[in-house]
């Protein structure tokens, strides 16, 4: 897919399939991507977030395929830490104001180039990171300027399967469909 030159990347890019084959690190924002962007508060002050289990399975399948998974968010909550722990996400980064610097550091620490990183985000604080990585995506309901800047706009909204959609694209491009099918046949159903 060609990218608009206003994003800072070359407008003639490798085919999407070739880019996705090279992805080794999958990074995601939380609010508006893993969740529906809502922040729910109870009378007692408890904060709630709704996560999509299909997105979680997509992350687990990426891990089984050998990809490094990461959460990069400005928020800092126990809820996100619990979700990352449940999914065994090795790279949890909360309270991040400069997401691009962190993504660069994370890639370097794992011996990767930014071209081997995919990032999915939905709002203006994700823009620099989206422009820098090898493959960028936005949920269907991401902010308009983000949807214009990314390589791929998901059909699904944030918190409604956008992460799983992107994960499945990567798995197919990397020939991991057999791995996905064997997981389904071993368990007898999708988890």
N, C-alpha and C positions, 0 to 999 in steps of 0.2 A: 504494500500500500504506500503510495506517495504521501509524504508529509509536507505540510505547508512550510515555506521557507521562513516564516515569522517565528518558528519555534526554535531556531538555532541549529537544527539538524539538517543534513543534506536532503534535498527534495527527491533525489533518486536513491532509494534504499533497496537493500536486498529483498527478495520476496519474503513475505511473512513466514512461510513454512521454514525457510532457511534460518531466519532469525530465531524462531521458536525452537528449532532443533538445538541451537547453541545456548539456550537458557539454562543456568545452573543455580540461580538464586531467585526466589519468588518473594517479593516484599509487598505488603499491603498496608494501607491506612486502615483505621477502624471505623470511626463514625462516618456514616454515609457509604461505606464499602462493605465491611463485615456486618454493619447494622443498617437500619433504615434512616439513620441520621437523627432519629428522635432521642431525646434525653428525658427519661421518665423519672419523676420524683414522687415519693409517697408523702403523706402528711408528716410522718416521722422523720423525713429527710433522707430516707433510703433512695439510692439511685439504681435504676434498672436499665438494662440494655437487652434487646432481643437479638440473638445470634441465630443464623440459619444453619441447621445441621448439615445440609448439603454442601454448604461452603466448607464446613469442617471436614467432611469426607474428601472434598477436593484437595484440601491441604494435606490430609493424611496420604492420599494417593500420590501426591507430588513427593512427599517424603519417602514413600516406598520406592519411588522411581529414582531416588538418590538426590533430589534437589534440596537445597537449603531453604528453609522457610523463615520468614521474618515478619514481625509486626513493627511498624514505625508510626508513632502517633504523638501528637502534641498533648493529648490528655494523659492523666496519670490516675488510674483507678484500680482498685482491687479486682473489679469485675473483669477487666481486660487481662490482668495477670492470671486470674483463675482460668479464663478461656485459653490463654496461651499454654498454661500448664496442662490442661486437659488434652490439648492437641499436641503436646510435646514439641512446641515451636521453640527451637533453640535460640533464636535471635528475637528477644522481646525488648523493645526500646520505647519507653514512655517518657513524656515530658520533653520531647525533641522539638526544638525550635528551628534548627537548621537540618532539615531532613536530608538534603543533598550531601552535606558533609558526612553525615552518619552513613548514608548508603555508600559513599566512596570509601570510607574507612572499613566498612563491613566487607565490601568486595575485595579490597586490598588484603585484608586479614585472611580471607579465604583463597587468595591467589587468583582472583577473577578480575576481568575487565568489566567496565560498566556495560559493555555490549552483551555480556552474559547475564545481565540482571533484567528482570521484568518488575514493573511497579504498577499497582493499580491504586488510583486516588480519585477524589471527587471534587476537590475545592482548590482555591487559589494557593493555599499553603503547600500543595502538592506539585504545583506547576514546574518549578525548577527540576525537581527529581524526575518528573514525567518526561521532560525534555532531554534529560541526560542519559537515561537508561537505554538499553538495547531494544526493549519493547515496552510500550506504555499502553495502559487501558484505563477506561472510566466506566463506571456503571451507567446504565441508560439514563438515570436521573442525576448524573453529575452536572456541575455548573456548566453553562454553555461555553465559556472560554476554555474549560478543561476538555470538554468533548471535542472542540475544534483542534486542540493541541495534541491529542493522543493518536497512537497508531490504530487503536481499536476501541470502538464504543460497544459495550456489551448490550445484548438484547434485554438482559435482566437488570433490575434495579438493585441498588445497594441494600444488603440485608435480605435479598430475595433470590440469591443464586448467582450474582455477577462473578464472585470469586470462583465458584465451581465452573461456570462457563469458561473462564479464562484458563483454569487448571486443566479442564478437559481438552481445550485447544492445544495446550503445551504437551499433554500426554499423547495425544494423537500424533502431533508433529514429531515427537521423539520415539514413536513406535511402541508406546507403552499400552496400547489397547489390549494386547494379550494379558498384560499384568492386571489391568482393570477387570477383564473378563474372568481371569482365574480367581481374583478376589471374590467376585460375585458368586462363582460356582462353589468355592470353598465354604462360604458362609451360608449359601442357599438363598441369600437375599442381600440387598444393599443395606449397609449400616449407616 
